[in-house]
Amino acid sequence: MEATMANRQMPFEQRIQRLTKKHRAMTRGYRAQMRADGLVVMKPRRVRSAAPLRVMVLSLVAFFLFKGFLLATLGATSYDQRVERLNEGTSVEKAGAWVMQADPLSALIAEQIGPFLP
C-alpha cells in the first residue's frame, strides 16, 4: 500500500519542481501566447546575454586577422621590436604587449595574406 502512495507522490513532486522553476524564470519577464486550442498561457521570456557568443567569436577572429595583418605588413623582426618596446612601458602597456605578442595563429594568417600585400 505504501509503495503505491510513493509512486503517486513522485509525479506531484516533479510537477512542483517544474512549476517552481517556471515561476523563477517568469520573474525575469513573461509573454502571453495563445495555444492552438485557444487557451492563453504565460511563457517566460528567454534571457539573452549581453554579449552573444557570435559577437565574441567574430571579435576574436577580427583581432587575430588584425594581428596577422600587422605581422605581415611590418615583418616579424619589426613587429617583435615594437612589442618589446611596448613591454618596457607601464603595466597597461605590458598587458598590451602580452596580448599583441606573435602567436602561431597570427603567424599563419600573416603567411597567408603576405603575398597579397604590396
N, C-alpha and C positions, 0 to 999 in steps of 0.2 A: 504494500500500500504506500509506503513512504517513498519508494523508488519512482512511482508514477507521479507523485506530488513534486519531486525534484525535477523530473522531466518537464513538467508544466511550468515550473519556475524559470527554467533556463531561457526559454524564448522571451519571457517577461523581462528578465534582467537584460537581455540583449536589446530589447525594444527601449528600455530605459536608457541604456548607454548610447544607443543611436540618437534618441531624442535629445539627450544632454549634449552630445557632440554637435547636433544640428543647431541647438539653441546657442551654443558658444559661437558657432560660425555666423549665426544671424545677428549677433551683437555688432559685427563689423559692417552690417548693412544687408538688406534683402530686397528682392524684387518679386512682384506678383506675376504668376504665369498661369494661363488657363490650359488645363489638360484637354484632351480630345473629348472627354465626356462632359465638359462644361464646368467642371469644378475648378475654382481658383485656389491655387496653392502658393504658399510663400516659399521661395527658394533663396538660400544665402548667396550673396554676391561673391564672386570669385575675387580674391585679393591678387592684384597684380603687383609685382615687385617694382620698386622704384627704378631699378636698372635691369631691364630684361637681359636674359642670357645672350640673346642675339647681339645686342648693342655692345656688351662686354667683349664678346668674341671678335666682332668687327673692329673694335678699338685695338685689341691686341694684334690683329692682322695688320691694321694700318700702322701701328707702332713698329712692328718688325719690318714692314715694307719701307718705312721711313729710314730705319737704321740701315737696311740694306742699300737703299739709295745713297745715303751719306757715305757709307763704306765704299761703294762703287765709284762715287764721284771724287772723293778725296784721296782714295787709295788707302791701303792698310796701314802703312807707316805713318802717314799724316793723321789719319783717324786716331790711331793709338797715341800719338803725341798729344793730340788735343784732349783726349780722355785723361791722359796722365796729368796734363796741366790743370784740368778740372778737378782731379783727385787731390791736388795740393791746396785747394781752397777751403772754404768754410764747410761746416757739416752738411749743409744743404747741397753744396757743390759736390761734396764727396758722395752723397746719395745719388746725385745725378750721374756722376762718373760710374758708379756701380751699375746703374740701370743702363747706361749707354755703352758699357764695355762690349767689345765684339764677342759674339757668340756664334756657334756653328750655324744656326738658322739664318742669322743676318749675313754671314759669310756666303752661305749657299745662295741666298737671294741676290747678293752683290755679284756673284759669279754669273748668275742667270741674266741679270739686267745690264751688266757691264758692257757687253758688246753693242747694246742698243744706244748707249750714251755717247755723245760726241767727245 
